[in-house]
Amino acid sequence: MNAHQSNSAIADLLLSGPETCLEFVLANFPSKFDWYRLAEGAATKAASYTILGEISLHLGLEWIRVAVEIYEKMADHPSVDHDARVRLTEPAIAKRAQALSIWGSSESDPILSPKNLSSRFKSIVDISPEQLRAAAEFPHNAKVHTALLVTQFVEPLLQNGDLKAQLQDLEEYCAAAQIVRENYRSRGAIDEK
């Protein structure tokens, strides 16, 4: 499939709706296809229904399903190295967190399950909260960078009492990340003087 055909196929899938798109993914992954661009397109569609509030919020959740499915299938593929796995899991975590913030939790729904979000979080954060806190002097370390990035997606969820209780295993990570960010900002202010 050449680039033009791929662009056309992606556009057609995104126009066909989230159910058809998800069926295509489930039936064809991991065949040769521009899965990343399709995931990005689905994430953009999700944003248009959730952030901009177009038409139906329900469609936002369905497009999030498509995007998360693709990102996670790519991340879980045996040929993917650790760094790529992290880069692909990060947007999936962001979309899961966005869905939880809008629709709340539901253990019967894989996207709205705080346990699934926590599991994906821990699959790419390779340090403990204690190690993160201790690494405050090294914010450019890849493990610290990943932890700081993904905690940003989770932190807003901890403002909701029900979600906070369901994500309590991530609270220490978020607290440690806030300390690292504050230390980094403080050092920046000191370095500027």
ROSE-4610 file (N, C-alpha, C; in Angstrom, 1 decimal, always signed):
// ROSE-4610
residu = [M/M/M/N/N/N/A/A/A/H/H/H/Q/Q/Q/S/S/S/N/N/N/S/S/S/A/A/A/I/I/I/A/A/A/D/D/D/L/L/L/L/L/L/L/L/L/S/S/S/G/G/G/P/P/P/E/E/E/T/T/T/C/C/C/L/L/L/E/E/E/F/F/F/V/V/V/L/L/L/A/A/A/N/N/N/F/F/F/P/P/P/S/S/S/K/K/K/F/F/F/D/D/D/W/W/W/Y/Y/Y/R/R/R/L/L/L/A/A/A/E/E/E/G/G/G/A/A/A/A/A/A/T/T/T/K/K/K/A/A/A/A/A/A/S/S/S/Y/Y/Y/T/T/T/I/I/I/L/L/L/G/G/G/E/E/E/I/I/I/S/S/S/L/L/L/H/H/H/L/L/L/G/G/G/L/L/L/E/E/E/W/W/W/I/I/I/R/R/R/V/V/V/A/A/A/V/V/V/E/E/E/I/I/I/Y/Y/Y/E/E/E/K/K/K/M/M/M/A/A/A/D/D/D/H/H/H/P/P/P/S/S/S/V/V/V/D/D/D/H/H/H/D/D/D/A/A/A/R/R/R/V/V/V/R/R/R/L/L/L/T/T/T/E/E/E/P/P/P/A/A/A/I/I/I/A/A/A/K/K/K/R/R/R/A/A/A/Q/Q/Q/A/A/A/L/L/L/S/S/S/I/I/I/W/W/W/G/G/G/S/S/S/S/S/S/E/E/E/S/S/S/D/D/D/P/P/P/I/I/I/L/L/L/S/S/S/P/P/P/K/K/K/N/N/N/L/L/L/S/S/S/S/S/S/R/R/R/F/F/F/K/K/K/S/S/S/I/I/I/V/V/V/D/D/D/I/I/I/S/S/S/P/P/P/E/E/E/Q/Q/Q/L/L/L/R/R/R/A/A/A/A/A/A/A/A/A/E/E/E/F/F/F/P/P/P/H/H/H/N/N/N/A/A/A/K/K/K/V/V/V/H/H/H/T/T/T/A/A/A/L/L/L/L/L/L/V/V/V/T/T/T/Q/Q/Q/F/F/F/V/V/V/E/E/E/P/P/P/L/L/L/L/L/L/Q/Q/Q/N/N/N/G/G/G/D/D/D/L/L/L/K/K/K/A/A/A/Q/Q/Q/L/L/L/Q/Q/Q/D/D/D/L/L/L/E/E/E/E/E/E/Y/Y/Y/C/C/C/A/A/A/A/A/A/A/A/A/Q/Q/Q/I/I/I/V/V/V/R/R/R/E/E/E/N/N/N/Y/Y/Y/R/R/R/S/S/S/R/R/R/G/G/G/A/A/A/I/I/I/D/D/D/E/E/E/K/K/K]
num = [1/1/1/2/2/2/3/3/3/4/4/4/5/5/5/6/6/6/7/7/7/8/8/8/9/9/9/10/10/10/11/11/11/12/12/12/13/13/13/14/14/14/15/15/15/16/16/16/17/17/17/18/18/18/19/19/19/20/20/20/21/21/21/22/22/22/23/23/23/24/24/24/25/25/25/26/26/26/27/27/27/28/28/28/29/29/29/30/30/30/31/31/31/32/32/32/33/33/33/34/34/34/35/35/35/36/36/36/37/37/37/38/38/38/39/39/39/40/40/40/41/41/41/42/42/42/43/43/43/44/44/44/45/45/45/46/46/46/47/47/47/48/48/48/49/49/49/50/50/50/51/51/51/52/52/52/53/53/53/54/54/54/55/55/55/56/56/56/57/57/57/58/58/58/59/59/59/60/60/60/61/61/61/62/62/62/63/63/63/64/64/64/65/65/65/66/66/66/67/67/67/68/68/68/69/69/69/70/70/70/71/71/71/72/72/72/73/73/73/74/74/74/75/75/75/76/76/76/77/77/77/78/78/78/79/79/79/80/80/80/81/81/81/82/82/82/83/83/83/84/84/84/85/85/85/86/86/86/87/87/87/88/88/88/89/89/89/90/90/90/91/91/91/92/92/92/93/93/93/94/94/94/95/95/95/96/96/96/97/97/97/98/98/98/99/99/99/100/100/100/101/101/101/102/102/102/103/103/103/104/104/104/105/105/105/106/106/106/107/107/107/108/108/108/109/109/109/110/110/110/111/111/111/112/112/112/113/113/113/114/114/114/115/115/115/116/116/116/117/117/117/118/118/118/119/119/119/120/120/120/121/121/121/122/122/122/123/123/123/124/124/124/125/125/125/126/126/126/127/127/127/128/128/128/129/129/129/130/130/130/131/131/131/132/132/132/133/133/133/134/134/134/135/135/135/136/136/136/137/137/137/138/138/138/139/139/139/140/140/140/141/141/141/142/142/142/143/143/143/144/144/144/145/145/145/146/146/146/147/147/147/148/148/148/149/149/149/150/150/150/151/151/151/152/152/152/153/153/153/154/154/154/155/155/155/156/156/156/157/157/157/158/158/158/159/159/159/160/160/160/161/161/161/162/162/162/163/163/163/164/164/164/165/165/165/166/166/166/167/167/167/168/168/168/169/169/169/170/170/170/171/171/171/172/172/172/173/173/173/174/174/174/175/175/175/176/176/176/177/177/177/178/178/178/179/179/179/180/180/180/181/181/181/182/182/182/183/183/183/184/184/184/185/185/185/186/186/186/187/187/187/188/188/188/189/189/189/190/190/190/191/191/191/192/192/192/193/193/193]
x = [+0.9/+0.0/+0.9/+0.7/+1.5/+1.0/+1.7/+1.3/+0.0/-0.3/-1.6/-2.8/-2.6/-3.6/-3.8/-2.7/-2.7/-3.5/-3.2/-3.9/-5.4/-5.7/-7.1/-7.8/-7.2/-7.7/-8.0/-7.0/-7.2/-8.3/-8.4/-9.5/-10.8/-10.9/-12.2/-12.5/-11.6/-11.9/-12.3/-11.7/-12.1/-13.5/-13.9/-15.2/-16.3/-15.8/-16.8/-17.4/-16.8/-17.3/-16.4/-16.5/-15.6/-15.8/-17.1/-17.3/-16.6/-16.8/-16.2/-14.7/-14.2/-12.7/-12.2/-12.9/-12.4/-12.5/-13.5/-13.6/-12.4/-12.1/-10.9/-9.6/-9.4/-8.2/-8.2/-9.3/-9.3/-9.1/-9.6/-9.5/-8.2/-7.5/-6.3/-5.0/-5.0/-3.7/-3.0/-1.8/-0.7/-0.3/-1.2/-0.8/-0.1/+0.5/+1.2/+0.1/+0.2/-0.7/-0.1/-0.5/+0.0/-0.8/-0.6/-1.4/-1.2/+0.0/+0.2/-0.7/-0.7/-1.5/-3.0/-3.4/-4.8/-5.1/-4.2/-4.4/-4.4/-3.5/-3.6/-4.9/-5.3/-6.6/-7.8/-7.8/-8.9/-8.8/-7.6/-7.4/-7.9/-7.6/-8.1/-9.6/-10.2/-11.7/-12.2/-11.6/-12.1/-12.0/-10.9/-10.8/-11.9/-12.3/-13.3/-14.7/-14.9/-16.2/-16.1/-15.0/-14.9/-14.5/-13.5/-13.0/-13.8/-14.1/-14.9/-16.4/-16.8/-18.2/-19.1/-18.5/-19.3/-20.3/-21.4/-22.4/-22.7/-21.9/-22.3/-21.0/-21.1/-19.9/-19.7/-20.8/-20.7/-19.7/-19.7/-18.8/-17.3/-17.1/-15.8/-15.2/-16.0/-15.6/-15.3/-16.1/-15.9/-14.6/-14.3/-13.1/-11.9/-12.1/-11.0/-10.7/-11.8/-11.6/-10.7/-11.0/-10.2/-8.8/-8.5/-7.2/-6.4/-7.0/-6.3/-6.0/-7.0/-6.8/-5.6/-5.5/-4.3/-3.0/-3.0/-1.7/-1.3/-2.2/-1.8/-1.4/-2.1/-1.7/-0.3/+0.0/+1.3/+2.4/+2.0/+3.0/+3.2/+2.2/+2.4/+3.0/+3.2/+3.7/+5.1/+5.4/+6.8/+8.0/+7.7/+8.9/+9.2/+8.4/+8.6/+9.5/+10.5/+11.5/+10.9/+11.6/+11.1/+10.8/+11.7/+11.4/+10.2/+10.0/+8.8/+7.6/+7.7/+6.6/+6.1/+7.1/+6.8/+6.1/+6.6/+6.1/+4.7/+4.4/+3.0/+2.0/+2.5/+1.6/+1.3/+2.1/+1.9/+0.5/+0.3/-0.9/-2.1/-1.9/-3.0/-3.4/-2.4/-2.7/-3.4/-3.0/-3.6/-5.1/-5.4/-6.8/-7.6/-7.0/-7.7/-8.1/-7.1/-7.4/-8.4/-8.4/-9.4/-10.8/-10.9/-12.2/-12.7/-11.8/-12.2/-12.6/-12.0/-12.4/-13.7/-14.1/-15.4/-16.5/-16.3/-17.4/-17.3/-16.3/-16.1/-15.7/-15.6/-15.1/-16.2/-15.8/-16.6/-15.7/-15.6/-14.8/-15.2/-16.4/-16.9/-16.5/-16.0/-15.6/-14.1/-13.4/-11.9/-11.3/-11.9/-11.4/-11.6/-12.7/-13.1/-12.7/-11.8/-11.4/-10.1/-10.2/-9.0/-7.9/-8.3/-7.3/-6.5/-7.2/-6.5/-5.5/-6.0/-5.1/-3.9/-4.1/-3.0/-2.0/-2.6/-1.7/-0.9/-1.4/-0.7/+0.4/+0.0/+0.9/+2.1/+1.9/+3.0/+3.8/+3.2/+4.0/+5.1/+5.0/+6.0/+6.8/+6.3/+7.1/+8.0/+9.3/+10.3/+10.9/+10.4/+11.0/+9.8/+10.2/+9.3/+9.1/+8.0/+7.9/+9.1/+9.7/+10.8/+12.0/+12.2/+13.3/+13.0/+11.8/+11.4/+11.7/+11.3/+11.6/+13.1/+13.8/+15.3/+16.0/+15.3/+15.9/+15.7/+15.2/+14.8/+16.0/+17.2/+18.3/+18.6/+17.9/+18.2/+16.9/+16.3/+15.0/+15.1/+16.3/+16.4/+16.7/+16.7/+16.8/+15.5/+15.6/+14.5/+13.4/+13.8/+12.8/+12.0/+12.7/+12.1/+11.2/+11.7/+10.9/+9.6/+9.6/+8.4/+7.4/+8.0/+7.1/+6.5/+7.3/+6.7/+5.6/+5.8/+4.8/+3.5/+3.6/+2.3/+1.6/+2.4/+1.7/+0.8/+1.2/+0.4/-1.0/-1.1/-2.4/-3.3/-2.6/-3.3/-3.7/-2.8/-3.0/-4.4/-5.0/-6.3/-7.4/-7.2/-8.2/-8.2/-7.1/-7.0/-7.8/-8.3/-9.2/-10.6/-10.9/-12.3/-12.2/-13.0/-12.9/-13.0/-14.0/-14.2/-13.0/-12.5/-11.3/-10.1/-9.9/-8.8/-8.7/-9.8/-9.8/-9.5/-9.9/-9.6/-8.2/-7.6/-6.2/-5.2/-5.5/-4.7/-3.2/-3.1/-1.8/-0.9/-1.5/-0.7/-0.5/-1.1/-1.0/+0.5/+1.2/+2.6/+3.4/+3.2/+3.9/+3.6/+2.3/+1.9/+2.5/+2.5/+3.2/+4.7/+5.3/+6.7/+7.0/+6.2/+6.3/+6.2/+5.2/+5.1/+6.3/+6.9/+8.1/+9.3/+9.4/+10.4/+10.2/+9.0/+8.7/+9.0/+8.6/+8.8/+10.3/+11.1/+12.5/+13.2/+12.7/+13.2/+12.9/+11.7/+11.3/+12.2/+12.3/+13.1/+14.6/+15.1/+16.5/+16.6/+15.6/+15.6/+15.6/+14.8/+14.8/+16.1/+16.7/+18.0/+19.1/+19.0/+20.0/+19.9/+18.7/+18.5/+19.1/+19.3/+19.8/+21.2]
y = [-1.2/+0.0/+1.2/+2.1/+3.3/+4.4/+5.5/+6.6/+7.1/+7.3/+7.9/+7.0/+5.7/+4.7/+4.6/+4.7/+4.6/+5.8/+7.0/+8.2/+8.1/+7.6/+7.4/+6.4/+5.3/+4.3/+4.8/+5.6/+6.2/+7.1/+8.0/+8.9/+8.2/+7.2/+6.4/+5.8/+5.2/+4.6/+5.6/+6.8/+7.8/+8.3/+8.3/+8.8/+7.7/+6.5/+5.4/+5.2/+5.8/+5.7/+4.8/+5.0/+4.3/+2.8/+2.3/+0.9/+0.2/+0.8/+0.2/+0.2/+1.3/+1.5/+0.5/+0.3/-0.7/-2.1/-2.4/-3.8/-4.0/-2.9/-3.0/-3.3/-2.6/-2.8/-4.3/-4.7/-6.1/-7.2/-6.9/-7.9/-7.9/-6.7/-6.6/-6.4/-6.0/-5.8/-7.1/-7.2/-6.3/-6.2/-6.4/-6.4/-5.0/-4.9/-3.7/-2.6/-1.6/-0.5/+0.7/+1.9/+3.0/+3.1/+2.2/+2.1/+3.4/+3.9/+5.1/+6.3/+6.5/+7.6/+7.4/+6.1/+5.8/+6.1/+5.7/+6.0/+7.5/+8.3/+9.7/+10.3/+9.8/+10.3/+10.0/+8.8/+8.4/+9.3/+9.6/+10.5/+11.9/+12.3/+13.7/+13.7/+12.6/+12.5/+12.5/+11.8/+11.7/+13.1/+13.8/+15.2/+16.1/+15.9/+16.8/+16.6/+15.4/+15.1/+15.3/+15.4/+15.6/+17.0/+17.5/+18.8/+19.9/+19.7/+20.8/+20.5/+19.4/+19.1/+19.0/+18.5/+18.4/+17.2/+17.3/+16.3/+15.4/+14.4/+13.5/+13.1/+13.3/+12.9/+11.4/+10.6/+9.2/+8.8/+9.5/+9.2/+9.5/+10.4/+10.7/+9.5/+8.8/+7.6/+6.5/+6.4/+5.3/+5.6/+6.8/+7.1/+6.9/+7.2/+6.9/+5.4/+4.6/+3.1/+2.7/+3.3/+3.0/+3.4/+4.6/+5.1/+4.3/+4.0/+3.2/+1.8/+1.2/-0.1/-0.2/+0.8/+0.8/+1.1/+2.1/+2.4/+1.2/+0.6/-0.5/-1.8/-2.0/-3.2/-3.0/-1.7/-1.4/-1.6/-1.0/-1.1/-2.5/-3.4/-4.7/-5.7/-5.2/-6.1/-6.5/-7.8/-8.3/-7.6/-7.0/-6.4/-5.0/-4.5/-3.1/-3.1/-2.2/-2.1/-1.3/-1.2/-0.6/+0.9/+1.6/+3.1/+3.3/+2.5/+2.7/+2.3/+1.3/+0.8/+1.9/+2.6/+3.7/+4.9/+5.2/+6.3/+6.0/+4.7/+4.4/+4.2/+3.9/+3.7/+5.1/+6.0/+7.4/+8.0/+8.0/+8.6/+7.8/+6.4/+5.6/+5.9/+6.1/+6.5/+7.8/+8.8/+10.1/+10.0/+9.1/+8.9/+8.2/+7.2/+6.5/+7.5/+8.4/+9.4/+10.4/+10.8/+11.7/+11.1/+9.8/+9.1/+9.0/+8.7/+8.6/+9.9/+11.0/+12.3/+12.7/+12.3/+12.7/+11.7/+10.4/+9.4/+8.7/+8.9/+8.2/+6.8/+6.1/+4.7/+3.7/+2.6/+1.4/+0.2/-0.7/-1.8/-2.8/-2.7/-3.5/-3.0/-1.8/-1.2/-1.1/-1.7/-1.7/-0.3/+0.6/+2.0/+2.7/+2.5/+3.3/+2.6/+1.6/+0.8/+1.5/+2.0/+2.5/+1.5/+0.2/-0.8/-1.0/-0.9/-0.9/+0.3/+1.4/+2.6/+2.5/+2.0/+1.8/+0.8/-0.3/-1.4/-0.9/-0.1/+0.5/+1.5/+2.3/+3.2/+2.5/+1.5/+0.7/+0.0/-0.3/-1.1/-0.2/+1.1/+1.9/+2.8/+2.9/+3.6/+2.7/+2.8/+1.8/+2.1/+3.1/+3.4/+3.5/+3.4/+3.5/+4.9/+5.2/+6.6/+7.1/+6.3/+6.6/+7.0/+6.2/+6.4/+7.7/+8.0/+9.2/+10.4/+10.3/+11.4/+11.7/+10.6/+10.7/+11.2/+11.0/+11.4/+12.9/+13.7/+15.0/+15.9/+15.5/+16.2/+15.8/+14.8/+14.3/+14.3/+15.5/+15.5/+15.0/+15.0/+14.6/+13.1/+12.3/+10.9/+10.4/+9.4/+8.9/+8.3/+7.6/+7.0/+8.1/+9.1/+10.3/+11.0/+11.2/+12.0/+11.2/+9.9/+9.1/+9.3/+9.1/+9.2/+10.6/+11.6/+13.0/+13.2/+12.7/+12.8/+12.1/+10.9/+10.1/+10.5/+11.0/+11.4/+12.7/+13.5/+14.6/+14.2/+13.1/+12.6/+12.1/+11.6/+11.0/+12.0/+13.0/+13.9/+14.6/+15.0/+15.6/+14.6/+13.3/+12.3/+12.2/+12.5/+12.4/+13.5/+14.5/+15.5/+15.0/+13.9/+13.3/+12.2/+12.3/+11.4/+10.0/+9.6/+8.2/+7.7/+8.5/+8.1/+8.0/+9.0/+9.0/+7.7/+7.2/+5.9/+4.8/+4.8/+3.7/+3.8/+4.9/+5.1/+5.4/+4.9/+5.3/+4.7/+3.6/+3.1/+4.0/+5.0/+6.0/+7.3/+7.5/+8.7/+9.1/+8.1/+8.3/+8.8/+8.2/+8.6/+10.1/+10.4/+11.8/+12.8/+12.4/+13.3/+13.4/+12.4/+12.4/+13.3/+13.1/+13.9/+15.4/+15.8/+17.2/+17.7/+16.9/+17.3/+17.5/+16.6/+16.7/+18.0/+18.2/+19.4/+20.7/+20.7/+21.9/+22.1/+21.1/+21.2/+21.7/+21.2/+21.6/+23.1/+23.5/+24.9/+25.8/+25.4/+26.1/+26.3/+25.2/+25.2/+26.1/+26.1/+27.0/+28.5/+28.8/+30.2/+30.5/+29.6/+29.9/+30.1/+29.2/+29.3/+30.6/+31.1/+32.4/+33.6/+33.5/+34.7/+34.9]
z = [+0.0/+0.0/+0.0/-1.0/-1.1/-0.1/+0.0/+1.0/+0.6/-0.7/-1.0/-0.7/-1.0/-0.6/+0.9/+1.6/+3.1/+3.6/+3.1/+3.5/+3.2/+2.1/+1.7/+2.6/+2.9/+3.7/+5.1/+5.7/+7.0/+7.0/+6.0/+6.0/+5.9/+5.1/+4.9/+6.3/+7.0/+8.2/+9.3/+9.3/+10.3/+9.9/+8.7/+8.3/+8.5/+8.6/+8.7/+10.1/+11.1/+12.5/+13.3/+14.7/+15.6/+15.6/+15.4/+15.5/+14.3/+13.1/+11.9/+12.0/+12.5/+12.6/+13.6/+14.7/+15.7/+15.1/+14.4/+13.7/+12.8/+12.0/+11.1/+11.9/+13.0/+13.8/+14.3/+14.9/+15.5/+14.4/+13.2/+12.2/+11.4/+11.5/+10.6/+11.3/+12.6/+13.3/+13.5/+13.2/+12.9/+11.5/+10.5/+9.1/+8.8/+7.7/+7.3/+7.0/+7.8/+7.8/+8.6/+8.3/+9.1/+10.4/+11.3/+12.6/+13.4/+13.5/+14.3/+13.8/+12.5/+12.0/+12.2/+12.1/+12.4/+13.9/+14.8/+16.2/+16.5/+15.9/+16.0/+15.5/+14.4/+13.8/+14.7/+15.3/+16.3/+17.5/+18.0/+19.1/+18.8/+17.6/+17.2/+17.1/+16.6/+16.5/+18.0/+18.9/+20.3/+20.9/+20.6/+21.1/+20.6/+19.3/+18.8/+19.4/+19.9/+20.6/+22.1/+22.7/+24.1/+24.5/+23.8/+24.2/+23.5/+22.3/+21.6/+21.8/+22.3/+22.6/+21.4/+20.3/+19.1/+19.2/+18.6/+18.4/+19.7/+19.9/+21.0/+21.8/+23.1/+23.9/+23.9/+23.6/+23.5/+22.4/+21.3/+20.2/+20.7/+21.6/+22.1/+22.8/+23.6/+24.3/+23.3/+22.3/+21.3/+20.5/+20.2/+19.5/+20.4/+21.7/+22.6/+22.6/+22.6/+22.5/+21.4/+20.2/+19.0/+19.2/+19.6/+19.8/+20.8/+21.9/+23.0/+22.5/+21.8/+21.3/+20.3/+19.5/+18.5/+19.2/+20.1/+20.8/+21.6/+22.3/+23.1/+22.3/+21.2/+20.4/+19.8/+19.4/+18.9/+20.0/+21.2/+22.4/+22.8/+22.7/+23.2/+22.1/+20.9/+19.9/+20.2/+20.0/+20.4/+19.8/+18.6/+17.9/+18.4/+19.3/+19.8/+20.9/+20.9/+21.9/+23.1/+24.2/+25.4/+25.2/+24.6/+24.4/+23.6/+22.5/+21.7/+22.4/+23.3/+24.1/+25.0/+25.6/+26.5/+25.7/+24.5/+23.7/+23.3/+23.0/+22.5/+23.7/+24.9/+26.0/+26.6/+26.5/+27.1/+26.6/+25.2/+24.8/+25.2/+25.3/+25.7/+27.1/+28.0/+29.4/+29.4/+28.6/+28.5/+28.1/+27.2/+26.7/+27.7/+28.4/+29.5/+30.6/+31.0/+32.0/+31.6/+30.4/+29.9/+29.9/+29.5/+29.6/+31.0/+32.0/+33.4/+33.9/+33.5/+34.0/+33.5/+32.3/+31.7/+32.1/+32.0/+32.2/+33.5/+34.3/+35.6/+35.4/+36.5/+36.5/+36.3/+35.7/+35.5/+35.3/+36.3/+36.2/+35.1/+34.6/+33.5/+32.2/+32.1/+30.9/+30.9/+30.0/+30.0/+29.9/+29.2/+29.1/+30.4/+31.1/+32.3/+33.6/+33.5/+34.6/+35.2/+36.5/+37.1/+37.3/+37.4/+37.5/+36.2/+35.1/+33.8/+33.6/+34.0/+33.9/+34.8/+36.1/+37.0/+36.4/+35.9/+35.3/+34.2/+33.3/+32.2/+32.7/+33.7/+34.3/+34.8/+35.5/+36.1/+35.1/+34.0/+32.9/+32.3/+32.4/+31.8/+32.8/+34.0/+35.0/+35.7/+35.4/+35.8/+37.2/+37.9/+39.2/+40.2/+41.5/+42.6/+42.9/+43.7/+44.1/+44.9/+45.7/+46.5/+45.6/+44.6/+43.6/+42.9/+42.5/+41.8/+42.7/+44.0/+44.9/+45.0/+45.1/+45.3/+44.0/+42.9/+41.6/+41.3/+42.3/+42.0/+41.4/+41.6/+41.0/+39.5/+39.0/+37.7/+36.8/+36.6/+35.9/+34.4/+33.9/+32.5/+32.3/+33.4/+33.3/+32.6/+31.7/+30.9/+31.8/+32.9/+33.8/+34.5/+35.0/+35.7/+34.7/+33.5/+32.5/+32.2/+32.1/+31.8/+33.0/+34.2/+35.4/+35.5/+35.3/+35.3/+34.3/+33.1/+32.1/+32.4/+32.7/+32.9/+34.2/+35.2/+36.4/+36.1/+35.2/+34.8/+34.3/+33.7/+33.3/+34.4/+35.4/+36.6/+37.6/+37.9/+38.9/+39.0/+37.9/+37.9/+38.4/+38.1/+38.6/+40.1/+40.7/+42.2/+42.9/+42.2/+42.7/+43.0/+42.3/+42.5/+43.5/+44.6/+45.7/+45.3/+44.5/+44.1/+43.3/+42.4/+41.6/+42.4/+43.3/+44.2/+45.0/+45.5/+46.3/+45.4/+44.1/+43.2/+42.6/+42.7/+42.2/+43.3/+44.5/+45.6/+45.4/+44.6/+44.4/+43.6/+43.0/+42.2/+42.9/+44.0/+44.8/+45.1/+45.6/+46.0/+44.8/+43.6/+42.4/+42.1/+42.2/+41.9/+42.9/+44.2/+45.2/+44.9/+44.6/+44.3/+43.1/+42.0/+40.8/+41.1/+42.0/+42.3/+43.0/+43.9/+44.5/+43.5/+42.6/+41.6/+40.8/+40.3/+39.5/+40.3/+41.6/+42.4/+42.6/+42.9/+43.0/+41.7/+40.6/+39.4/+39.1/+39.4/+39.2/+40.2/+41.4/+42.4/+41.9/+41.4/+40.9/+39.7/+38.9/+37.7/+38.1/+39.2/+39.7/+40.3/+41.0/+41.6/+40.5/+39.5/+38.4/+37.6/+37.5/+36.8/+37.5/+38.8/+39.6/+39.4]
